Amino acid sequence: MTLLKEPDRGTPAKPGAPTVTVEVDGLPVAVPDGTSVLRAASLAGVDIPKLCATDSLEAFGSCRLCLVEIEGRRGTPASCTTPVADGMRISTQTPKLEKLRQGVMELYISDHPLDCLTCSANGDCELQDMSGAVGLRQVRYGDDGANHRDAVKDASNPYFDFDPAKCIACSRCVRACGEVQGTFALTIEGRGFESKVSAGAGESFLDSECVSCGACVQACPTATLQEKSVVQLGMPSRSVITTCAYCGVGCSFKAELRGDELVRMVPYKDGGANEGHSCVKGRFAFGYASHPDRKLKPMVRDTISDPWREVEWDEAIQAVADRMRDIQRRHGAGSIGAISSSRCTNEEVWVVQKMVRAAFGNNNVDTCARVCHSPTGYGLKQTFGESAGTQDFKSVAAADVIMVIGANPTDAHPVFGSRMKRRLRDGARLIVIDPRRIDLVRSPHITADYHLRLKPSTNVAVINAMAHVVVTEGLIDEEFVNERCAGYPDWAELVARPDNSPEAVEAITGVPADELRAAARLYATGGNGAIYYGLGVTEHSQGSTMVMGMANLAMACGNIGRDGVGVNPLRGQNNVQGSCDMGSFPHELPGYRHVSDDAVRTVFDRHWGSSIQPEPGLRIPNMFDAAIDGSFHGLFVQGEDIAQSDPNLQHVTAALSAMELVVVQDLFLNETAKFAHVFLPGASFLEKDGTFTNAERRINRVRAVMKPRTGKHEWQIVCEIATAMGYPMSYDHPSEIMDEIAELTPTFAGVSFEVIDKLGSVQWPCNPKAPAGTPIMHIDEFVRGKGNFVPTPYVPTDERSTRRFPLVLTTGRILSQYNVGAQTRRTGNVAWHPEDVLEIHPHDAEVRGINDGDLVTLASRVGSTSLHAKISDRMPTGVVYTTFHHPVTGANVVTTEHSDWATNCPEYKVTAVQVGLTHPMIPALAD
Amino acid sequence: MANDIAIQFRLLPDRLGAEAVAGHINRFWEPRMRARLLQQIATGTTGLDPLVVAAAGLVR
């Protein structure tokens, strides 16, 4: 594929049918009302010269290059700011316009370094293009006048340079930072000739509030904001459209290469999830794929104290097969299992669960979604009938009231966070339910109407109290409830009880009753109410209960089944949804069908020639328990670092140490690999061919930018292990795996690589009933028929603060790092987050004698670690917060074994701890 | 863990509660976990929620 340059229509598209017809240079074109003349001309095939206009931004009208003449109107209006009118006749090329444009361009060029031949943007510079387009042949002003050519370059950002000498002050970067990203870190400082782009209050880009999303770089028409990789490697020459492998937003990118070398990742305008936007991780943090730490050869060893020995693929694969079979011979079929990865493609995950079910002969397969969104799968299945979010991301633009619960979109799902902020700036109301004051609570042009700062572990008490208000104050959508739901009376009776009133639970939740009542009324009566939630909901002992509680509330208020509403999980990793869809849970076959369903098993058995067991297998925590108990001995771990990411690490490492065979398939020798006997090097997302499914059920293609550096695709390796174990599995191409998925999974029946390539992406269910997919679910009826109200009694967690451990630790993530940091720690992102820190309220710090930056010990009843303190009034008193991106900190040494009652999802968000001053940095220790 | 499940279903009438607890355990627990629970009940392990004990006969 050649370098893909998407058309730039100059101004954003307007919604609606093309009802206005105009004529541009004699060419008729029909466009929606409100469309700019500039865009209409572009759609007619006439490109009007422009510099300050680009179709990701609202018209600005500053460059004076896109001037046109309109019959019957005086002057030469800017076409970007002039809306079309029916019957308008527009001329874009006249002697008058030509002269005006040449004059404008002459002024721009008079203050621009004429180093085109050595400029990094040579060939990709709109100023250069426009000089040609307007026919500029001379600049009369010479070099003697005042200019900006000596302006100092800011190279502080790890990924891009800011060279003000090349700036034309078009404000595209400033507007992109505000309109697209919503950070408003950039501004134009000064007036007239002194005007210059400034990050913050004259700070460097690195020190400013810039979040390095890259929107400014993308918007820049010159080399003023330029990727360092382009400066170093040169302009790319070809593009491959693929999908980001970081968070569950699943942004589409153009991987732009020069030969076989990846130069940059540029967000793809036609990407359904991101529509041309990106964050610092997806846009820039891809260097881990070529990091020297990467292992490219398979390795084996007899014991975990032996050194690794590099071997050929055949030997490694045979070693896995022989040792797994040997364990089964001695300990039974159920003594081995596998963990699949939400960072891998659907096709890679599919073959792992197939290997377990058909070759291992058990259902001992689980996925890392166990420790994040398994309660979502359970809760939404019980209430709505499908284990998935209800909306597409675009839906947020139609929301009137946005309720964010236990999620931090601007850090963890930044591209969706930007979408949400755009809607909030346009007037939607905001309720945030979170112990911590996340950025959304107060950020430029956004202030939450209500921030319910609940105590950790009291989510269910809060949602029940909101439901209490809705039920007792008569705010129910009776028509929706009566026609579309079941089970309402029992649920309503429970939540209406006096002990669920906001006043009664205030002492438990810490949320003032009047604020909670007001928030509930707003959600119920404010128009389209949309709930977005994250791991602050699921990672609790009542995670599943809370998911059902939110679903109940949404049904009660009729906020399901149309644009702008819904209950929407923000998935942590890129393919959490997909890995769950693909049958990675030990109780479910693909498509969320229970293994006890004889008819479903029969379909699979016929296709696979297998005998799938009808009983559920072990979940991840159960595997650990069984390993310590002596009945589980062999584990295949695909692309996960359970020895860093899972709770109560002492327990995890004891379990791994007890196993006879641990096989790790990963890019790096991660923490889990310390306990492994076989290491199978994996492929980065740049080397994969397959699909990811994002949080909005959107199936996107992942296209290989380069061949696997290890010589094998991950799905091939799994197939070869199964084959070596005596169960032949082979495919010539991952599209054949998707064909098998479609054949065996009703919600994927219409999905194929061909369909995805044709549509760009598709949201499941995609089948004969919905051949183009399903952006919004449960429109006319719920997947299960009637929506099911499930009573959700509040049960306090067993994890309690004590005199010894008086604080509560809650964990999370930040913008620049991702999950256990295996990828982002090996990129320039460490500039922003070189270590995990402990956020602590000033009062809690003061009584402990802790100053900002002090090294402190964080201890729970299961372990302790040390890290530096960050004093922050984001935290309420009594609650501390840290991230788990760095293994040296080992935050999960501290977290406990408590878990969600329904799914075993760990209660990461609630750990009783003590914090105290310490001295030298000590490694994480178990008590 | 069985006790945690039982607490969630306490609102239900006795028989339905026991069925719900057993149903959840049958649906999500691997057989050796169920066997261990049944063994604990059979040996009179203390601390089990009465609803769990009531559900024992329905656990496969």
HADDOCK unambig.tbl for C-alpha pairs under 7 A between the chains (distance, minus, plus):
assign (segid A and resid 587 and name CA) (segid B and resid 28 and name CA) 6.04 0.50 0.50
assign (segid A and resid 615 and name CA) (segid B and resid 30 and name CA) 6.66 0.50 0.50
assign (segid A and resid 616 and name CA) (segid B and resid 27 and name CA) 6.96 0.50 0.50
assign (segid A and resid 616 and name CA) (segid B and resid 28 and name CA) 6.05 0.50 0.50
assign (segid A and resid 616 and name CA) (segid B and resid 29 and name CA) 6.25 0.50 0.50
assign (segid A and resid 616 and name CA) (segid B and resid 30 and name CA) 5.10 0.50 0.50
assign (segid A and resid 617 and name CA) (segid B and resid 30 and name CA) 4.91 0.50 0.50
assign (segid A and resid 618 and name CA) (segid B and resid 30 and name CA) 5.52 0.50 0.50
assign (segid A and resid 793 and name CA) (segid B and resid 8 and name CA) 6.81 0.50 0.50
assign (segid A and resid 901 and name CA) (segid B and resid 1 and name CA) 6.61 0.50 0.50
assign (segid A and resid 901 and name CA) (segid B and resid 4 and name CA) 5.44 0.50 0.50
assign (segid A and resid 901 and name CA) (segid B and resid 5 and name CA) 5.53 0.50 0.50
assign (segid A and resid 902 and name CA) (segid B and resid 5 and name CA) 6.77 0.50 0.50
